[in-house]
Amino acid sequence: MKGLLSVQGIKCGGIHCGIKKKNKDLAIIYSSVPCEWSGVWTKNRVKAASIIVNKKRLKDKVQAVVINSGIANSGTGLRGILDAKKMCKITASALNIPEFSVLCASTGKIGELLPMERIAKGIKRLAKKIDKGVSQDATSAIMTTDTKPKESEADLGDCKIAGIAKGAGMIAPNMATMLGFIVTDAQIERDVLRSMLKDVVNQTFNRITIDGDTSTNDMVVLLSNGLAGPPDLAKFKDGLFSVCADLARKIVEDAEGGTKIVRVVVSEAKSIKMAEKVASAVANSNLTKSALYGGSPPPGRILCACGYSGARINPKKIDIWLNQFLVVKDGAVIKFSESRVKSSLASSEIEIKIDLRRGKESVAFLTCDLSPEYVKINAE
């Protein structure tokens, strides 16, 4: 897999510059020509410096993204914003491109200042060898508690799409502590690109959850350099969905302390919003997730989460299945073979299906179980 380098005109790389004690912690993604671009950001009102800086460049074309891991540069006030701008300025100078054409991103511990002297030296060193960089180095450099790199690509014939992402904890709908960087050589108008990315993110990255916490740093950025010419837009959107869905699933598969993938499907809802509220409540229910880790059937906990979801459901019309077993009928827990259900919950993948019997809309969320390992990781 060539990863980001499968897209013509794209170069990238990653190195260790000393933010972390070990492992790569600085990455650059670079396009040989300026790109139209789109970004989707965290809904947290406390936003990292990188997001504040990037959102002021929405009217500009972008040619590079510089990313650091280990320190989030969030909760750092004016100094953090100045440091984010400095990262962009140093990158622009090293690549000989305009400062306004560089975006930045950070991920890691909140409240600490960036070691700018180390980062400055690292950017200059990385820029000099960007022509020989590999996608896997960039992917590794953006990781924090991730245990696996996350890459995806799609060859659509008339153009290519590739993306990398990081994320393992602090993951919730409306973005998570995740960063996603997607590149394409398709030529797409800015407004179309932004509308498309927002729609696709809402159906992929915004329908995963690990712990219900929405980070201050989350972003997904899509760069379009146009070197392959105009694509079939419907086909392109399908390809973009495929890449984003693949990256989103890989984030859940790498969840902090997670041992099982849990798919929550809500169907027969009156609206997409209703289905999303119910699916999100169930997917974020710590009681449900803890029971699934232990292999205990939690029909009552699922039913409870449906009730507090805020959706205008009819409690007497809820049917719930755990895997293929019906455990709630007409809003009441029914008799079922606990041994057979419990045996099915030992699987590495579990499906919770909820019929609301109110309409025709449906959504699916991905989450994981909740284990003692999650507490151990986040207690440090």
N, C-alpha and C positions, 0 to 999 in steps of 0.2 A: 504494500500500500504506500503510495507516494504522499498521501494526505494532502495538505495545502498545496504542495508543489505539483499536484496533478492539474492545477489551474494555470493556464499560460499567463506569464507576466508576474507571477507571485513568487516571492522569495521569503524565507523565514529562517529563524534559528533561535537557539536558547543556550544560555551559559549559567554558570554559578559565579555571582559577583560578590558574594559575602553578606547578603541580607540574612540568609539562613546559615547555620553552621555547616551544613553540607547539602548536596543536591542542587540542581539547577533552580534559579530563582529570577531570571530575567530573560524575556523573549521579545523579539521584534517580528512583526509581519509587514512585508513591504511589497508594493505593487510598482512595476516599472512605469506605469502611467497613472494619472489621477483617477480616482473612482467616485462614482455616485455612491452614496452610502445611506444606511438606515440604522437606527439604534432603538432598542427597547430597554427600558430602565426599571429598577426597583420601584415599588410603590411605597417603600418606607420613606417617611418624611425626613428622616435623618439620612442624608446622602453623603457618600464619600466624595472627596475632593475631585477624583477623576471624573465622576459623573457631572459635577458642576461645571468643570472645564469643557468636557465633551459637548454638553448640550448647548454651549455657546458657539459651536462650530457647525450647527445644523445647516447653515446656508453655504458652507464651503465644500469643496471636493476634498477627499481624503486620499492620502497615498501611503500612510504607515500607521501602525498601532504599536505602542511600546507597553509592555506588561511586566509588572513585578509581582512576585509572590512572597509570602512571609510576613508582610506588614500591609494592612489594609489602607493606610492613609485616610482613615475616617475618624471623626472625633478629634481632629487635629487643628481646627480653626483656620485662620488666615494663613498660617505657616504651611498647612497641608495643601492649600490651593496654590500657593506660590511654588511649592515643591512639584506639584503635578504639572504646572506650566513649565517649570524648569526641565522636567523629564521630556516634554514635547520639544522644547527649544533645543536641547542637546541632541536629541534624535534627529531633528530636522537638519541641524548643522552637520551632523555626522553622515547623513545620507544626501546632503546637498539638495534639500527640498524646502518649500516654505513652512514656517512654523505652524501656520493655521491648518496645514494639511496632515498634521499628526494628532492622533487620538492617544489617550493613555488609559490604563486600567491597573488596578491594584487589588490584591486579595491577601488575607491573612489576619493577623491580630489587630483589633480595633484599639485606637488610642495611642499608638506609638508613632513617632516621627520616622520618616524614611532616612536611611543613611545616604544622603545625596552624593557625598564624595565617592563612595563605592559604586553607587548606581551610575554616576557620570562616567567613571572609568570603564564600567562594564558596558554601557551603551556604545562608547567609542570603540571598544574592543570587538563587540559583537557586530557593529556596522561594517567594520573592515572585512569581516569574513562572511557577510550575509550571502554572497554569491555561492558559497559552498555549504550553507546551512541545510539542515534536514528538518522535515516537519516534526518528527518524533522528539527532537530536542526542544522545539517550541512548546509542544504538548506537555512535555515533562516539566518545563520551566514554569508553567502556570499552576501546577498542582500544589495543594496544601495537605489536607488530611486524606486526599485521594490515594488509593492503593493501586489504581490502574489508570493508564492514559486513555483518553476518550477522543477518538477520531472517527470521521465518517466522510464518505464521498459518493458522488453520483455522476455518472457519465451519461448525459442526455443526448449524445450524438452531435447536436448542434452547439452544445456548450457543456461546461462542467461546473459542478458545485462541490466544495469541500469545506469541512468545518472541524474545529477542535473545541473542547469544552473542559471545564473543571467543576467539581462539585461533589460533595459527599455528605455534608451536614449543613444545618441552617438552611434547609430546603423547604419552601412552601409555595403554594400558588401565588401568582403575582410576582414572579421571579423569586430566586432563592440565592443562597450564597454560591452563586454559580456565575461563571463567565463563559460566554460562547462567542467564537469568532468564526464567521463564515465568509468565504470568498467565492466569487464566480467570475468567469470571463464573458458572461452574457451582458448584452447592452440593454439596460432597462432604465426608463425614465425615473427620476427621483421620487415623484409622488406615487407612482405604481409600486416601486420598490418598498417604500415605507408602508403603504397599505397592505402589501402582501406579507411583509415580515410580521407586522402586528397581528394579522389574522392567523398566520402559521404558529407564532409563539403562543397565542392564546389557546391553541389546540394541542400544543406539545409541552413546552417548558412550563406553562402555567397550569398544567394538569398533572404535575408530579408533586409529591410532598414526602418528606422524610420525618421532619420534626415540628413542622408548623411555624418555624421561625423565618421571617423574611429579612434578609441581610441588608446592609447599607450600601453594598458595592455591586449588586447584581446588574449585569448588562448582557445583551446579545447584540452584536454588531455584524452587519452584512455589508461587504464591499463588492461593488460591481465595476470592473475595469473596462468592460465593453469590447475586449479584443476579439471575441468570437462573433460579434454582431448581434442583432436582435434575435431572441429565441421565440419559440412558440410559448406564449405566456402561461397557458393552462398546463402545458407539460412542465414548464419551469416551476410553477407553484407546486406541482406534485413532487418534483424532485427536491425542492426546498423542504417540503413537509417530511419527505423520507429522511433527509439528513437530520433535521431537527428532532424528529421522533426517535431516531436511532441514538442520537446524543443524549436525549432526555432519559431514555430507558437505561443507558449505560450509567448515568448518574445514580439512578435508583438501585441498579445492580451493585454499585459501589458504596451504598449507604453506610454511614458510620454505624457500626454495630449490627447492621442488618444481616439476617440469615435467610430471609424469604422475600420474594417479590409478591406483592399483593395488588391485584387488579380489582378496582371497585367500579362496577358498571351500574349506572342508574338509568332505567328505561321507563317509557310510558309517562314521561313528565309533561306538564303543561307547557313548559318553556325550557330553553337551554339554561337560563339563569336558575330555574328551580332545580334542574338536574345537577348543576354545578354546586349549588349550595349543599345539597344532600351528600353528593359524592365527596366534597371537600370535608364536611363534618365527619363522615365515617372514616375517611382516609387519615384524618388528623386525630382520631380518638385514641388517646394513649391507653385507655382501658382495653379497647379492641385490639390494638397492636401488641400489647403485652400478653393478652390471652393467646393470640396467634403464635407468638414466640413460644409459649408453653404448650401449644397444641390443644388448648381447651376451646371448645365451641363457644362463641360469644354472641348468640342471637339477640339476647336481651340488650347487650351493650350497643350492638349495631342499631337496633330499634330505637334505643334511647338517643343515639346520635342523630338519627333521622328527625326526631322530635325537636331537638334543640338547634337544628341547622338554620332556622329562620325561614325556611321555605314553607309556603302555605299548602302543606300536604293534608290529605285526609287520612288520619291514623287507622281508620277501619279498612283502608284499601291498600295496605302495604303487604307485599309478599317478598320474602327474602330467601335466597339460596346461599349456602356455603358449599363451594364447588358445585356438584350436581344435586346436592341434597336440599330439599325444601325444609326450612326450619321455622319460618314465620308465615302464617296465612291469615289474611284479612286483619292484620295488625296484632295478631296474638301468636305467642310462641307455641308451637305444636309439638307433639311427641315425635321423636326421631331417634334413630339408632346412634346413640352417642359414640359407641365404639367405632362404627363405620365412618362417621363424620370425623372423629378424632384421628383415625388412621389416615384419612384424606388430607388432614391438615399437616401431616408430616412431610408433605411434598414441598419442593423448593419454590413452587409457584401456587398461589391460592387465588381463587376468584370469589368475590362477594357480588352477588347480583341482586339488585333491588328494583322491583317493579312498583311504581307509584300509582298506576292505573288512573292517571289524570290526563293523558295526552299522548303525543307521538314522538316527543323529543328524547334523546338519550345522549349521555356522555360517559367517558371512561377516564378514571384517574389511576395513576400508578403510585404505590407507596410501598412500605416495607414493614416488617415487624419491629418491635422495640425490645432490645435486649440489654442486659447489664453492661455489655461492652460499650454501648452508646454513652452511658453515664460515666464510665471509666475514661473514655476518650475526652469528654467535655468537662470533666472535673479537673483536668490538668491545667 
